[in-house]
Amino acid sequence: MIDLVAEDQKNIWHPYTQMKNALPPIPIVRGEGAHLFKENGEKLIDAVSSWWVNIHGHSHPYIANEVFKQLNTLEHVIFAGFTHPKAVELSTKLLSILPSNQAKVFFSDNGSTAVEVAIKMCLQFWFNQDVKRKKVLAFADAYHGDTFGAMAVSGRSAFTRPFDTLLFDVEFIELPTKHNLQNLKSKISSLKSELACFIFEPLVLGAGGMLMYEAQHLDELIAHCKKEQVLTIADEVMTGFGRTGKYFATDHLQHKADLMCFSKGITGGTMPLGLTTCTLDIYNAFLSDDKLKTLFHGHSFTANPVACAAACASFDILTQPETMANINRVAQNHQKFKDKIQHHPKLKEVRQTGTIIALEWLNDSKTSYFNNLRDKLYHFFLDKGIILRPLGNILYILPPYCISDDDLHYIYQQIELALEEF
């Protein structure tokens, strides 16, 4: 029998991992519902949805069957000049629940590429009209991905430092509050002739520390951008498909973005897929007898039929009444737990939006991705049979919607024990 750990350490370079002192990886051989199973048979609760992608549970039989049927029908076809049933079905289904201003769907491979496409659409929208708007507005603590365009519109950090001199210039602003909203609007107005677009993670900044802010303040920013003719991009890669209690975080808003980016939960965590949607006005800016006004972007696996089949199956599950009931159940459990522990002396803040809850630990070091508390908490919970991957001293739960109340309450209990220990 192959030694998975030995062969892994011999051959593989893992993401976000300092390989010199990395502990041996944990072999996972099976998944079912909210649980993952180690090579030795031990069970782990996947409390972070395997990096926020698994929304319906592992090895969901309906998704697996739809993928199986597609693999036996058509595994892939070039998407330039061709189409196929599952891409058409997915675009129709998705547009049926998106804000009514979204009109066109562009396929890509993952969250970073969905963001790249949106940025390129915005920049070329103005270029095609011979208007010199080249700057992008973004939040200072944002994270939009690890490819170059996505890094450029993400907050400057240790993730971007080796590449900072190579990234294009971005205007960064703080998250909107009732105190700074007018100043943010004034900045947008002063830059409006240069700004191509404003990109944002709606309501929750994920990798930035699960930072949360009010929908009404974002609404006002979007309205002001529309007034100043600044295009807006909602990065729903993490917040989409039920995470915030509605299908999309922008469903909490009155004013809708011009473009939207999707990935992660779109296939139920089955396989990679990215999507960018946009308004008809943006699409029409690329329609021309001049071929140089074409959006020259694509990927070998654009609209892969198997990934689209998984996404269609995930959509079917998402739109069943019991799924929204589960989303509400998880959110209510989180809210009760927040009410119980939010005044704990070791916690700076407890934040919750929908199925996401984040606890910011107080300790001797400042809040940081590299806070030493991270490793202590990570291994504490692993020993308890729970996968939680803290962002430094910020611990968060972001589970599959099928997670049981018993599993949630067990996680909460272990967090309370951790608060006593650390």
C-alpha positions in Angstrom: 0.0 0.0 0.0 1.3 3.4 -0.9 2.6 5.6 1.9 0.6 8.8 1.2 2.5 11.1 3.6 6.0 9.9 2.4 5.1 10.2 -1.3 3.5 13.6 -0.7 6.5 15.0 1.1 8.7 13.6 -1.7 6.8 15.2 -4.6 4.4 18.0 -3.6 4.6 21.7 -2.8 1.5 22.8 -0.8 -0.2 26.2 -0.9 0.3 28.8 1.8 2.8 26.5 3.5 6.4 27.1 4.5 7.6 23.7 3.4 10.9 23.8 5.4 9.2 23.3 8.8 5.7 22.0 7.7 4.3 19.2 9.6 3.4 16.0 7.7 0.1 16.5 5.8 -3.0 14.6 7.0 -4.2 12.0 4.4 -7.9 12.3 3.7 -9.4 9.3 1.9 -13.1 9.9 2.1 -15.8 12.5 2.7 -19.5 12.3 3.6 -21.7 15.2 4.5 -19.9 17.6 6.9 -17.2 15.0 7.7 -13.9 14.0 6.3 -12.2 10.7 7.1 -8.5 10.2 7.6 -6.5 7.3 6.3 -6.7 5.6 9.8 -10.5 5.9 9.8 -10.7 8.9 12.2 -13.5 11.4 11.5 -13.0 15.2 11.2 -15.7 17.8 11.1 -15.0 20.1 8.1 -15.9 23.4 9.8 -14.4 25.5 7.0 -16.0 23.8 4.1 -12.6 22.8 2.7 -11.6 26.4 2.0 -15.2 27.7 1.8 -16.2 25.7 -1.3 -18.2 22.7 0.0 -21.7 24.1 0.6 -23.9 20.9 0.5 -21.6 18.3 2.1 -18.9 16.0 0.7 -19.7 13.3 -1.9 -23.2 14.5 -2.4 -24.9 11.7 -4.3 -27.0 13.9 -6.5 -24.0 15.9 -7.7 -21.9 12.8 -8.1 -24.6 11.2 -10.3 -24.9 14.3 -12.5 -21.1 14.4 -12.9 -21.1 10.7 -13.7 -23.8 11.1 -16.4 -21.9 14.1 -17.9 -18.6 12.2 -18.0 -20.3 9.5 -20.0 -21.8 12.0 -22.4 -19.2 14.8 -23.0 -16.1 15.5 -20.9 -15.0 18.7 -22.7 -15.3 20.8 -25.9 -13.6 24.0 -27.0 -15.8 26.9 -26.0 -14.7 29.3 -28.7 -17.2 28.9 -31.5 -19.0 26.0 -29.7 -21.4 25.5 -26.9 -23.0 22.6 -25.0 -26.2 21.9 -23.0 -24.8 22.3 -19.5 -23.2 25.7 -20.1 -26.5 27.0 -21.5 -28.5 25.4 -18.6 -26.1 26.9 -16.0 -26.2 30.4 -17.4 -30.0 30.3 -17.6 -30.3 29.0 -14.0 -27.8 31.5 -12.5 -29.3 34.5 -14.3 -32.7 33.5 -12.9 -31.6 34.2 -9.3 -29.1 37.0 -9.9 -30.1 40.7 -9.8 -32.1 41.6 -12.9 -29.4 43.9 -14.3 -27.1 40.9 -14.8 -27.4 39.9 -18.5 -24.3 38.0 -19.7 -22.2 35.2 -18.3 -18.5 34.7 -19.0 -16.9 31.4 -17.9 -13.4 30.9 -16.4 -11.7 28.5 -14.0 -11.6 29.9 -10.4 -12.1 32.9 -8.2 -8.9 34.7 -9.2 -9.7 34.4 -12.9 -13.3 35.5 -12.4 -11.8 38.7 -10.9 -9.2 39.1 -13.6 -12.0 38.9 -16.2 -14.1 41.5 -14.4 -11.2 43.9 -14.1 -10.3 43.5 -17.8 -13.9 44.0 -18.8 -14.0 47.3 -16.9 -10.7 48.6 -18.2 -11.5 47.7 -21.7 -15.1 49.1 -21.4 -13.5 52.5 -21.2 -10.7 51.8 -23.6 -13.2 50.7 -26.3 -14.9 54.1 -25.9 -11.5 56.0 -26.0 -12.0 57.2 -22.4 -8.9 57.2 -20.2 -10.1 55.7 -17.0 -7.5 53.3 -15.8 -7.6 53.4 -12.0 -9.3 50.8 -9.7 -10.8 51.5 -6.3 -10.7 48.8 -3.7 -10.8 48.2 0.1 -7.5 48.4 1.9 -8.0 45.0 3.6 -9.4 43.2 0.5 -8.3 39.9 -0.9 -9.4 39.0 -4.4 -7.0 36.3 -5.4 -3.4 35.4 -6.2 -3.0 36.0 -9.9 -1.5 39.4 -10.8 -4.6 41.4 -11.5 -6.4 40.0 -8.5 -3.3 40.7 -6.3 -3.1 44.2 -7.6 -6.7 45.0 -6.3 -6.0 43.2 -3.0 -4.7 45.0 0.0 -0.9 45.2 0.2 0.3 42.5 2.6 2.9 39.7 3.0 1.0 37.9 0.3 1.8 40.6 -2.3 5.1 42.0 -1.0 7.5 40.2 -3.4 5.4 41.6 -6.3 4.4 45.0 -5.1 6.6 46.9 -7.6 5.0 44.9 -10.4 1.4 45.5 -9.5 -0.7 48.3 -11.1 -1.6 51.3 -9.1 -4.8 51.1 -7.0 -6.7 53.6 -4.9 -7.4 51.9 -1.5 -10.1 53.1 0.9 -11.3 51.9 4.3 -14.5 50.0 4.9 -17.4 52.3 5.0 -18.9 53.4 8.3 -21.3 56.2 9.3 -18.3 58.2 10.3 -16.2 58.0 7.1 -18.9 57.6 4.5 -18.9 61.2 3.4 -15.1 61.3 3.1 -15.2 58.2 1.0 -17.8 59.7 -1.3 -15.7 62.8 -1.7 -12.7 60.8 -2.6 -14.6 58.9 -5.3 -15.9 62.3 -6.7 -12.4 63.7 -6.8 -11.1 60.7 -8.7 -14.1 60.0 -10.9 -12.5 61.0 -14.2 -9.7 58.4 -13.5 -11.6 55.6 -11.9 -12.6 52.7 -14.2 -14.2 50.7 -11.4 -14.7 49.9 -7.7 -14.2 46.3 -6.7 -15.4 45.0 -3.3 -16.2 41.9 -1.3 -19.8 42.6 -0.2 -20.5 42.5 3.6 -17.6 40.2 4.5 -13.9 40.5 3.7 -12.8 36.8 3.8 -9.0 36.4 3.9 -8.6 39.9 5.3 -9.9 38.5 8.6 -13.6 37.9 8.1 -14.1 41.6 8.5 -17.8 42.6 8.3 -19.5 45.9 7.5 -23.0 47.2 7.1 -25.1 46.7 3.9 -26.5 50.2 4.1 -23.1 51.8 3.9 -22.0 49.7 0.9 -25.4 50.6 -0.7 -24.6 54.3 -0.4 -21.1 53.8 -1.9 -22.5 51.9 -4.9 -25.1 54.5 -5.4 -22.5 57.2 -5.4 -20.3 55.3 -7.8 -23.3 55.1 -10.2 -23.8 58.8 -9.8 -20.2 59.4 -10.8 -20.3 56.7 -13.6 -17.8 54.5 -11.9 -18.4 50.8 -12.7 -18.8 48.4 -9.7 -17.7 44.8 -9.3 -19.1 42.6 -6.5 -16.6 39.8 -5.7 -19.0 37.1 -4.5 -16.5 34.3 -4.8 -16.8 33.6 -1.0 -20.1 35.2 -0.1 -22.1 33.8 -3.0 -24.6 30.8 -2.9 -26.1 31.3 0.5 -23.1 32.2 2.8 -24.6 35.4 4.1 -28.2 34.1 4.6 -29.4 35.0 1.1 -28.4 33.6 -2.3 -25.9 36.4 -2.7 -24.5 39.1 -0.4 -25.6 41.7 -2.8 -29.2 40.5 -2.3 -29.0 42.5 1.0 -28.5 45.7 -1.1 -30.9 48.0 -3.0 -28.2 49.1 -5.5 -26.7 46.4 -7.6 -23.2 46.0 -9.0 -22.5 46.2 -12.7 -20.4 43.0 -12.6 -20.3 40.0 -10.3 -17.6 37.3 -9.8 -18.3 33.7 -8.7 -16.5 30.5 -7.8 -16.0 28.4 -4.7 -19.5 27.2 -3.8 -20.7 27.3 -7.4 -20.1 23.6 -8.0 -20.9 22.6 -4.4 -17.1 22.2 -3.9 -16.9 19.4 -6.5 -14.4 21.0 -9.0 -13.0 24.3 -10.2 -15.2 26.8 -12.1 -15.3 30.5 -12.3 -18.0 32.9 -13.6 -18.2 36.6 -14.3 -21.5 38.2 -15.1 -22.2 41.7 -16.3 -24.8 44.2 -17.5 -25.9 44.5 -21.1 -24.3 48.0 -21.3 -20.9 46.5 -20.5 -21.4 43.7 -23.0 -22.5 46.1 -25.7 -19.3 48.1 -25.4 -17.5 45.1 -26.9 -19.8 44.7 -29.9 -18.1 46.3 -32.9 -17.1 45.7 -36.5 -13.6 46.5 -35.1 -12.2 43.2 -34.0 -9.7 45.0 -31.7 -12.6 45.7 -29.4 -13.0 42.0 -28.7 -12.5 40.7 -25.1 -9.4 38.6 -25.8 -9.6 36.3 -22.8 -10.2 32.6 -22.4 -9.0 29.4 -20.8 -8.5 25.9 -22.2 -11.2 24.5 -19.8 -13.6 27.4 -20.2 -17.1 26.2 -19.4 -16.0 22.6 -18.9 -19.1 20.5 -19.3 -18.3 18.3 -16.2 -17.8 21.4 -14.0 -21.0 22.9 -15.5 -22.9 19.7 -14.7 -21.7 19.9 -11.1 -22.7 23.5 -10.9 -26.2 22.8 -12.3 -26.6 20.0 -9.7 -25.4 22.3 -6.9 -27.9 24.9 -8.1 -30.8 22.4 -7.9 -29.9 21.6 -4.3 -29.3 25.3 -3.4 -32.8 26.3 -4.6 -34.6 23.6 -2.6 -36.6 25.0 0.4 -34.7 22.7 2.8 -31.4 24.2 1.8 -32.5 27.7 2.8 -33.9 26.2 6.0 -30.5 24.7 6.8 -28.8 28.1 6.0 -31.2 29.8 8.4 -30.7 27.1 11.0 -26.9 27.4 10.9 -27.2 31.2 11.1 -29.5 31.0 14.1 -27.1 28.7 15.9 -24.2 31.1 15.2 -26.3 34.0 16.5 -27.1 32.2 19.7 -23.4 31.3 20.2 -22.4 34.9 19.5 -24.9 36.2 22.1 -23.4 33.7 24.6 -19.7 34.5 24.2 -19.4 38.0 22.7 -18.5 39.6 26.1 -15.8 37.0 26.9 -12.8 38.8 28.3 -10.4 37.0 25.9 -12.3 38.1 22.8 -11.9 41.5 21.2 -14.9 41.0 19.0 -17.3 38.4 17.7 -18.7 39.0 14.2 -21.5 37.1 12.4 -23.2 37.3 9.0 -25.4 34.4 7.9 -23.5 31.1 8.1 -20.2 32.8 8.9 -19.0 33.6 12.5 -15.6 35.0 13.4 -14.0 35.4 16.8 -11.1 37.8 17.2 -8.9 36.6 20.1 -7.1 39.0 22.4 -3.5 38.1 23.1 -0.1 39.7 23.6 0.5 40.1 19.8 -1.5 42.3 17.5 -4.1 41.0 15.1 -2.2 39.5 12.2 -2.2 36.5 9.8 1.1 35.6 11.4 -0.1 35.7 15.0 1.5 32.8 16.9 -1.9 31.9 18.4 -2.9 30.5 15.0 -0.9 27.3 15.2 -1.9 26.6 18.8 -5.6 26.9 17.9 -5.3 25.0 14.7 -3.7 22.0 16.4 -6.0 22.2 19.5 -9.1 21.8 17.2 -7.5 19.1 15.1 -6.9 17.1 18.3 -10.6 17.5 19.0 -11.6 16.2 15.5 -12.4 19.6 14.0 -10.9 21.3 11.0 -10.7 25.1 11.7 -8.0 27.2 10.0 -7.6 30.4 11.9 -6.5 33.6 10.1 -3.9 34.4 12.7 -5.8 35.2 15.9 -9.1 35.3 14.1 -11.0 32.0 14.4 -14.0 31.4 12.1 -16.6 28.8 11.4 -17.9 28.5 7.9 -19.5 25.1 7.6 -21.4 23.1 4.9 -25.1 23.9 5.2 -25.9 20.2 6.0 -23.9 20.3 9.2 -25.9 19.0 12.2 -26.8 20.9 15.3 -24.9 18.3 17.3 -21.7 19.0 15.3 -22.2 22.8 15.6 -22.7 22.6 19.4 -19.7 20.4 19.7 -17.6 23.0 17.9 -18.9 25.7 20.1 -18.1 23.7 23.2 -14.5 23.2 22.1 -14.2 26.9 21.4 -15.2 27.6 24.9 -12.6 25.1 26.1 -10.0 26.8 23.9 -10.9 30.2 25.5 -10.1 28.8 28.9 -6.7 27.4 27.7 -5.3 30.1 25.4 
